[in-house]
Amino acid sequence: MSRIKFKHFANRLVTLLLLLTPGTLLASSGGGGHADLGVILPLWSVIPFVGILLSIALFPLLAPHFWHGHFPKISALWALLFAVPFLIVFKGEALYEIMHIYLVDYIPFIILLWGLFTVSGGILVRGRLQGSPMVNTVILLIGTLIASWIGTTGASMLLIRPLLRANSWRRDKIHIVIFFIFLVSNIGGALTPLGDPPLFLGFLHSVPFFWTFSLFPQMLFVSVILLLMFYAFDTYKYNKEEKPEEVESAPDPLRLEGTINFLFLLGIVVAVLQSGLWHGISFDVGGVHMEIQNLIRDLSIIAMGYLSIRFTSRKIREDNQFSWFPIKEVAYLFAGIFMTIIPALLILKAGAKGNLSWLTESVKTPQDYFWITGILSSFLDNAPTYLTFFNTVLGNFFPGLPEKEAVMKLIAEQEIYLKAISAAAVFMGAMTYIGNAPNFMVRSIAEEAGIPMPSFFGYLFKYSLLILMPIFVLVSIIFY
């Protein structure tokens, strides 16, 4: 029996190795043509991606001090474990995929987050509100309303510190940060392409700018339920707190400093808008297609960030408890995530020909698209996940049509599918810390303020699954 098992194992190993050989690549690419890597790659090529996700989930729980000092190295290790054999086996094809995901996705992604983080970090809300349930709910409401216009990152960075200061006297406040992540860092970004990266990608792929306003009923439904739940829960927690004397006194009136940064925020908004409203010359970098308007956008955002640093006093940032650690953490971890996510995205995009064909072929109804996009957006980056199923639905309904024409027909004839994909990508980014970049930043700032935030699994099982999942089930039933 042991010999049979060993023989079976040996045959499996040989088969897997053959799948990752240059000979297989040449055979699959028709003797040197462009290989469809999503068809060739075996499912186990996503192991480094699973590894980095598990590292993010487990290390802060099991070895927090080690993780805090070495997470950039751990991220780099997982990235190299995938990239080195990928480059050795697939050579130019692999180099193209790596360059494409970094030049087209990662670098613009980090530049936008850095710009919003830097500029919003230069706006200081002076004064001190009483951290009462009504005040906290109003702050969450304001953040939810502005997130679609200054981005979930901008809104999160602008309001998380005033919210924490207002509640600094409270012992039990983890739930305040959790609901802030739900609403301000995710749900609030659903109304415009400026709010969340998936919708921005849709805008760049011919979805009209104001079409996303059609998601308002879904956003309103989810937001109202969460705000009411938060107010009730926060009231319960608030009534159990022992209030110090200064809380009972009149609050310190609010005032803004660093208001010049609102001009720089406007500059970022204009830079993003121009990249989708006109098309200039295009050029290639290592075979990767690039467009001049996107380069202008990225350089403009960097310029806005530099001007914010230049014209915002150091004291404002110090009083705002501003530090670069949250954006560094996002940059390091997502550099590894974007590298290791390559095989997962390629296999998904291969559809029926890939090793996840059972998954992609089972997606038929709007509810199917809602759940598969949402679940994958919780654990993959929600922007490329959105784009994958955006292209899938276009190919299913309007194969062969030019993209702009296909998008217009999709909106006119099968709009519910695009609504399902868009809402799921934005809403379910709140399910895990890695679902959306602002989640990381808010958690990091809260921990710097001394709040013991839950681990990856603690966040998932104690909060998001219990609170968000029933709401998303209702959204699926009512709207899709």
C-alpha positions as CSV (number, residue, x, y, z in Angstrom):
1,M,0.0,0.0,0.0
2,S,2.8,2.4,0.9
3,R,4.5,1.7,-2.5
4,I,1.2,2.6,-4.3
5,K,1.0,5.8,-2.3
6,F,4.6,6.7,-3.0
7,K,4.1,6.0,-6.8
8,H,1.0,8.2,-6.8
9,F,2.9,11.0,-5.0
10,A,5.8,10.7,-7.4
11,N,3.5,10.9,-10.5
12,R,1.8,13.9,-9.1
13,L,5.1,15.6,-8.4
14,V,6.4,15.0,-11.9
15,T,3.2,16.3,-13.4
16,L,3.4,19.5,-11.4
17,L,7.0,20.0,-12.3
18,L,6.2,19.5,-16.0
19,L,3.5,22.2,-15.7
20,L,6.3,24.7,-14.7
21,T,8.8,24.0,-17.4
22,P,9.8,26.1,-20.4
23,G,8.8,23.2,-22.6
24,T,5.3,23.3,-21.4
25,L,5.3,27.1,-21.9
26,L,6.5,26.8,-25.5
27,A,4.0,24.1,-26.2
28,S,1.1,26.1,-24.8
29,S,2.1,29.3,-26.5
30,G,2.3,27.7,-29.9
31,G,6.1,27.8,-30.3
32,G,7.0,31.2,-28.8
33,G,3.8,33.3,-29.0
34,H,2.2,35.1,-26.1
35,A,1.5,32.4,-23.5
36,D,-1.8,32.4,-21.6
37,L,-0.3,32.0,-18.2
38,G,-3.7,31.8,-16.5
39,V,-4.2,28.5,-18.3
40,I,-0.8,27.1,-17.6
41,L,-0.3,28.0,-14.0
42,P,-1.3,25.3,-11.5
43,L,-3.5,26.2,-8.5
44,W,-0.7,25.6,-6.0
45,S,1.1,28.6,-7.5
46,V,-1.1,30.8,-5.2
47,I,0.6,29.3,-2.1
48,P,2.8,32.4,-1.6
49,F,-0.3,34.5,-1.7
50,V,-2.0,32.4,0.8
51,G,1.2,32.5,2.9
52,I,1.4,36.3,3.0
53,L,-2.3,36.4,4.0
54,L,-1.8,33.9,6.8
55,S,1.3,35.8,7.9
56,I,-0.7,39.0,8.2
57,A,-3.4,37.1,10.0
58,L,-1.3,35.1,12.4
59,F,2.0,36.8,13.2
60,P,0.4,39.9,14.9
61,L,-1.5,37.4,17.1
62,L,1.3,34.8,17.8
63,A,4.5,36.9,17.6
64,P,3.5,40.6,17.7
65,H,6.9,42.0,18.6
66,F,8.7,40.0,15.9
67,W,6.0,41.0,13.3
68,H,6.3,44.7,14.2
69,G,10.0,44.7,13.6
70,H,10.2,42.3,10.6
71,F,7.0,42.5,8.6
72,P,8.7,44.2,5.6
73,K,11.1,41.2,5.4
74,I,8.3,38.7,5.7
75,S,6.4,40.4,2.9
76,A,9.6,40.5,0.7
77,L,10.2,36.8,1.4
78,W,6.8,35.7,0.2
79,A,7.1,37.9,-2.8
80,L,10.5,36.4,-3.7
81,L,9.3,32.9,-3.2
82,F,6.9,33.5,-6.0
83,A,8.8,35.9,-8.2
84,V,12.1,34.0,-8.5
85,P,10.8,30.7,-9.8
86,F,8.2,32.5,-11.9
87,L,10.9,34.5,-13.6
88,I,13.2,31.5,-14.1
89,V,10.4,29.4,-15.7
90,F,8.5,32.0,-17.7
91,K,11.2,34.6,-18.2
92,G,9.9,37.5,-20.4
93,E,6.2,36.6,-19.9
94,A,6.7,36.7,-16.1
95,L,8.7,39.9,-16.2
96,Y,5.8,41.5,-18.2
97,E,3.2,40.4,-15.7
98,I,5.3,41.7,-12.8
99,M,6.0,45.0,-14.5
100,H,2.4,45.4,-15.5
101,I,0.9,44.9,-12.0
102,Y,3.5,47.3,-10.4
103,L,3.4,50.0,-13.1
104,V,-0.3,50.0,-13.8
105,D,-1.8,49.0,-10.4
106,Y,0.6,49.1,-7.4
107,I,2.5,52.3,-8.0
108,P,-0.6,54.5,-8.8
109,F,-2.4,52.8,-5.9
110,I,0.3,53.7,-3.4
111,I,0.8,57.2,-4.9
112,L,-2.9,58.0,-4.5
113,L,-3.0,56.6,-0.9
114,W,0.2,58.4,0.0
115,G,-1.1,61.7,-1.4
116,L,-4.4,61.5,0.5
117,F,-2.7,60.3,3.6
118,T,-0.1,63.1,3.5
119,V,-2.6,66.0,2.7
120,S,-5.3,64.9,5.1
121,G,-2.7,64.4,7.8
122,G,-1.9,68.2,7.5
123,I,-5.5,69.2,8.5
124,L,-5.8,69.5,12.3
125,V,-9.2,69.6,14.0
126,R,-8.5,71.5,17.2
127,G,-10.8,71.4,20.2
128,R,-12.3,68.4,22.0
129,L,-15.7,67.0,21.6
130,Q,-17.3,64.8,24.2
131,G,-17.2,61.3,23.0
132,S,-20.9,60.7,23.4
133,P,-23.0,58.3,21.3
134,M,-24.6,61.2,19.4
135,V,-21.2,62.9,18.7
136,N,-19.6,59.7,17.6
137,T,-22.5,58.8,15.3
138,V,-22.4,62.3,13.7
139,I,-18.6,61.9,13.1
140,L,-19.3,58.6,11.4
141,L,-22.1,60.1,9.4
142,I,-19.9,63.0,8.2
143,G,-17.1,60.6,7.3
144,T,-19.5,58.4,5.3
145,L,-20.8,61.3,3.4
146,I,-17.4,62.8,2.4
147,A,-15.6,59.5,1.7
148,S,-17.0,59.4,-1.9
149,W,-15.5,62.8,-2.6
150,I,-12.1,62.8,-0.9
151,G,-11.6,59.1,-1.0
152,T,-12.0,56.6,1.9
153,T,-8.3,57.1,2.7
154,G,-8.7,60.9,2.9
155,A,-11.8,60.7,5.0
156,S,-10.3,58.1,7.3
157,M,-7.1,60.1,7.9
158,L,-9.0,63.3,8.4
159,L,-11.4,62.0,11.0
160,I,-9.9,59.1,12.9
161,R,-7.7,61.2,15.1
162,P,-10.4,63.6,16.2
163,L,-12.7,60.7,16.9
164,L,-10.0,59.0,19.0
165,R,-9.3,62.2,20.9
166,A,-13.0,62.7,21.7
167,N,-13.1,59.2,23.2
168,S,-9.7,59.1,24.8
169,W,-11.2,58.9,28.3
170,R,-13.2,55.9,27.5
171,R,-12.0,52.4,28.4
172,D,-14.1,50.4,26.0
173,K,-13.8,51.9,22.5
174,I,-12.7,49.2,20.1
175,H,-16.2,49.1,18.6
176,I,-15.9,52.7,17.7
177,V,-12.9,52.1,15.5
178,I,-14.5,48.9,14.0
179,F,-17.6,50.8,12.9
180,F,-15.4,53.6,11.6
181,I,-13.6,51.1,9.4
182,F,-17.0,49.7,8.2
183,L,-18.5,53.1,7.3
184,V,-15.8,55.7,6.6
185,S,-13.1,53.4,5.3
186,N,-15.3,51.4,3.0
187,I,-19.1,51.8,2.7
188,G,-18.9,55.6,2.2
189,G,-16.8,55.3,-0.9
190,A,-19.6,53.9,-3.0
191,L,-21.0,57.0,-4.7
192,T,-18.2,58.2,-7.0
193,P,-15.1,56.8,-8.7
194,L,-13.0,59.1,-6.3
195,G,-14.3,57.1,-3.3
196,D,-12.8,53.7,-3.9
197,P,-10.2,52.2,-6.3
198,P,-12.6,49.6,-7.9
199,L,-15.0,52.3,-9.0
200,F,-12.1,54.4,-10.2
201,L,-11.0,51.5,-12.4
202,G,-14.5,51.3,-13.8
203,F,-14.4,55.0,-14.6
204,L,-11.2,54.4,-16.5
205,H,-12.9,51.6,-18.4
206,S,-15.7,53.7,-19.7
207,V,-18.2,53.6,-16.9
208,P,-19.7,57.2,-16.7
209,F,-18.5,59.2,-13.7
210,F,-22.0,59.8,-12.3
211,W,-23.3,56.3,-12.9
212,T,-22.1,55.2,-9.5
213,F,-24.8,57.4,-8.0
214,S,-27.1,54.5,-8.9
215,L,-25.6,52.7,-5.9
216,F,-27.1,55.2,-3.5
217,P,-30.1,53.0,-2.5
218,Q,-27.7,50.2,-1.5
219,M,-25.3,52.5,0.2
220,L,-28.2,54.2,2.1
221,F,-29.6,50.9,3.2
222,V,-26.3,49.6,4.6
223,S,-25.2,52.9,6.1
224,V,-28.5,53.6,8.0
225,I,-28.5,50.1,9.5
226,L,-24.9,50.4,10.6
227,L,-25.4,53.9,12.0
228,L,-28.4,52.8,14.0
229,M,-26.6,49.7,15.3
230,F,-23.6,51.8,16.3
231,Y,-25.7,54.4,18.1
232,A,-27.5,51.7,20.1
233,F,-24.4,49.7,20.9
234,D,-22.3,52.8,21.7
235,T,-25.1,54.1,24.0
236,Y,-25.0,50.8,25.9
237,K,-21.2,51.0,26.3
238,Y,-21.3,54.7,27.1
239,N,-23.7,54.2,30.0
240,K,-21.4,51.7,31.6
241,E,-18.4,54.1,31.6
242,E,-17.3,56.2,34.6
243,K,-17.1,59.7,33.3
244,P,-14.4,62.0,34.5
245,E,-15.3,65.6,35.6
246,E,-13.9,67.2,32.5
247,V,-16.2,65.2,30.3
248,E,-19.2,66.6,32.1
249,S,-17.9,70.2,31.5
250,A,-18.5,72.2,28.3
251,P,-16.5,70.9,25.3
252,D,-13.6,72.8,23.8
253,P,-15.0,74.4,20.5
254,L,-13.8,72.9,17.3
255,R,-11.6,74.8,14.9
256,L,-9.5,73.8,11.8
257,E,-5.9,74.4,11.2
258,G,-3.9,73.6,8.1
259,T,-6.8,74.5,5.9
260,I,-4.5,75.2,2.9
261,N,-4.5,71.4,2.6
262,F,-8.1,71.5,1.4
263,L,-6.7,73.2,-1.7
264,F,-4.2,70.3,-2.1
265,L,-7.1,67.8,-1.7
266,L,-8.9,69.6,-4.5
267,G,-5.8,69.3,-6.6
268,I,-5.7,65.5,-6.0
269,V,-9.4,65.3,-7.0
270,V,-8.8,67.3,-10.2
271,A,-5.7,65.1,-11.0
272,V,-7.8,62.0,-10.7
273,L,-10.6,63.4,-12.8
274,Q,-8.4,64.6,-15.7
275,S,-6.9,61.1,-16.0
276,G,-10.3,59.7,-16.9
277,L,-11.8,62.6,-18.9
278,W,-9.2,63.0,-21.6
279,H,-6.7,60.7,-23.4
280,G,-3.3,61.8,-24.5
281,I,-0.4,60.0,-26.1
282,S,0.5,56.5,-25.0
283,F,3.9,54.8,-24.7
284,D,5.4,51.5,-23.6
285,V,7.7,50.8,-20.7
286,G,9.2,47.3,-21.0
287,G,6.2,46.3,-23.2
288,V,3.6,47.6,-20.6
289,H,1.2,50.1,-22.2
290,M,1.2,53.4,-20.4
291,E,-0.8,56.6,-21.0
292,I,0.4,60.2,-20.5
293,Q,-2.7,61.3,-18.6
294,N,-2.1,58.7,-15.9
295,L,1.5,59.8,-15.5
296,I,0.4,63.4,-15.2
297,R,-2.1,62.3,-12.5
298,D,0.5,60.5,-10.5
299,L,3.0,63.4,-10.7
300,S,0.3,65.9,-9.8
301,I,-0.6,63.8,-6.7
302,I,3.1,63.7,-5.7
303,A,3.3,67.4,-6.2
304,M,0.2,68.0,-4.0
305,G,1.8,65.8,-1.3
306,Y,5.0,67.7,-1.5
307,L,3.3,71.1,-1.3
308,S,1.4,69.8,1.8
309,I,4.6,68.9,3.5
310,R,6.2,72.2,2.5
311,F,3.4,74.5,3.6
312,T,2.1,72.7,6.7
313,S,3.9,73.6,9.9
314,R,5.6,70.7,11.7
315,K,3.7,71.6,14.9
316,I,0.3,70.9,13.1
317,R,1.5,67.4,12.2
318,E,3.0,66.8,15.6
319,D,-0.2,67.9,17.3
320,N,-2.1,65.7,14.9
321,Q,0.0,62.7,16.1
322,F,1.0,62.3,12.4
323,S,3.5,59.5,11.6
324,W,4.6,57.8,8.4
325,F,4.3,54.3,9.9
326,P,0.7,53.5,8.7
327,I,1.4,54.3,5.0
328,K,4.8,52.5,5.2
329,E,3.0,49.4,6.6
330,V,0.5,49.5,3.7
331,A,3.3,50.1,1.1
332,Y,5.4,47.2,2.4
333,L,2.6,44.7,2.8
334,F,0.8,45.5,-0.4
335,A,4.0,45.3,-2.3
336,G,4.1,41.6,-1.4
337,I,0.4,41.2,-1.9
338,F,0.5,42.6,-5.4
339,M,3.4,40.3,-6.3
340,T,1.9,37.1,-5.0
341,I,-1.6,37.9,-6.2
342,I,-0.5,37.6,-9.9
343,P,-1.2,33.9,-10.3
344,A,-4.6,34.1,-8.5
345,L,-5.7,36.9,-10.9
346,L,-4.3,35.2,-14.0
347,I,-6.1,31.9,-13.1
348,L,-9.4,33.8,-12.5
349,K,-9.1,35.7,-15.7
350,A,-8.5,32.5,-17.6
351,G,-12.1,31.6,-16.8
352,A,-13.2,28.1,-18.0
353,K,-9.6,27.3,-19.2
354,G,-8.0,28.0,-15.8
355,N,-7.8,25.8,-12.7
356,L,-10.6,27.8,-11.1
357,S,-13.0,27.1,-13.9
358,W,-15.4,25.5,-11.5
359,L,-15.6,28.8,-9.7
360,T,-15.9,31.2,-12.7
361,E,-18.4,28.9,-14.6
362,S,-20.7,28.8,-11.6
363,V,-21.2,32.6,-11.7
364,K,-24.4,33.2,-13.5
365,T,-26.9,35.5,-11.7
366,P,-26.4,39.0,-10.3
367,Q,-26.4,37.4,-6.8
368,D,-23.6,35.1,-7.9
369,Y,-21.6,38.1,-9.1
370,F,-22.3,39.9,-5.9
371,W,-21.1,37.1,-3.6
372,I,-18.1,36.0,-5.6
373,T,-16.8,39.5,-6.2
374,G,-17.4,40.4,-2.5
375,I,-15.8,37.3,-1.0
376,L,-12.7,37.6,-3.2
377,S,-12.6,41.4,-2.6
378,S,-12.4,40.6,1.2
379,F,-9.2,38.6,0.7
380,L,-7.7,39.8,-2.6
381,D,-7.3,43.4,-3.5
382,N,-10.8,44.7,-4.4
383,A,-9.6,46.7,-7.4
384,P,-8.3,43.9,-9.6
385,T,-11.0,41.6,-8.4
386,Y,-13.6,44.2,-9.6
387,L,-11.9,44.5,-12.9
388,T,-11.8,40.7,-13.3
389,F,-15.5,40.2,-13.0
390,F,-16.2,43.5,-14.8
391,N,-14.5,41.9,-17.8
392,T,-16.2,38.6,-17.2
393,V,-19.7,40.0,-17.4
394,L,-18.8,42.1,-20.5
395,G,-17.4,38.9,-22.2
396,N,-20.5,36.9,-21.2
397,F,-23.1,39.4,-22.6
398,F,-21.3,41.3,-25.3
399,P,-18.3,39.3,-26.6
400,G,-16.3,41.0,-29.4
401,L,-17.7,44.5,-28.9
402,P,-15.4,47.4,-28.3
403,E,-15.2,48.1,-24.5
404,K,-17.0,51.5,-24.5
405,E,-19.9,50.2,-26.6
406,A,-20.1,47.0,-24.5
407,V,-20.2,49.1,-21.2
408,M,-23.0,51.3,-22.6
409,K,-25.0,48.3,-23.6
410,L,-24.4,46.6,-20.2
411,I,-25.7,49.7,-18.4
412,A,-28.7,49.9,-20.7
413,E,-29.7,46.2,-20.8
414,Q,-28.0,44.4,-17.8
415,E,-27.2,47.2,-15.4
416,I,-28.0,45.0,-12.3
417,Y,-24.8,42.9,-13.0
418,L,-22.6,46.0,-12.9
419,K,-24.4,47.2,-9.7
420,A,-23.8,43.9,-8.0
421,I,-20.1,43.8,-8.9
422,S,-19.5,47.5,-7.9
423,A,-21.4,47.3,-4.6
424,A,-19.8,44.0,-3.6
425,A,-16.2,45.2,-4.3
426,V,-16.7,48.4,-2.2
427,F,-18.9,47.0,0.6
428,M,-17.0,43.8,1.3
429,G,-13.7,45.5,1.4
430,A,-14.8,46.0,5.1
431,M,-14.8,42.3,5.8
432,T,-11.0,42.0,6.6
433,Y,-8.1,44.3,7.4
434,I,-6.6,43.5,4.0
435,G,-9.8,44.1,2.1
436,N,-9.1,47.8,1.6
437,A,-5.9,49.8,2.4
438,P,-7.5,52.4,4.7
439,N,-8.4,49.5,7.1
440,F,-4.7,48.9,7.7
441,M,-4.1,52.6,8.3
442,V,-6.9,53.1,10.7
443,R,-5.9,50.0,12.7
444,S,-2.3,51.2,12.9
445,I,-3.3,54.7,14.1
446,A,-5.7,53.2,16.7
447,E,-2.9,50.9,18.0
448,E,-0.5,53.8,18.2
449,A,-3.1,55.5,20.3
450,G,-3.1,52.6,22.7
451,I,-6.3,50.8,21.6
452,P,-5.8,47.0,21.5
453,M,-7.3,46.3,18.1
454,P,-8.4,42.7,17.4
455,S,-6.3,40.4,15.4
456,F,-7.1,39.5,11.8
457,F,-9.3,36.6,12.8
458,G,-10.7,38.5,15.8
459,Y,-11.8,41.3,13.5
460,L,-13.3,38.7,11.1
461,F,-15.1,36.4,13.5
462,K,-16.0,38.8,16.3
463,Y,-17.1,41.8,14.2
464,S,-17.4,41.7,10.4
465,L,-19.0,38.3,10.0
466,L,-21.5,38.9,12.8
467,I,-22.4,42.5,11.9
468,L,-21.8,42.9,8.2
469,M,-22.7,39.5,6.8
470,P,-26.4,39.5,7.7
471,I,-26.7,43.0,6.2
472,F,-25.0,41.8,3.0
473,V,-27.4,38.9,2.8
474,L,-30.3,41.4,3.0
475,V,-28.7,43.5,0.3
476,S,-28.4,40.4,-1.9
477,I,-32.0,39.4,-1.4
478,I,-33.5,42.9,-1.8
479,F,-31.4,44.4,-4.6
480,Y,-30.1,41.5,-6.6
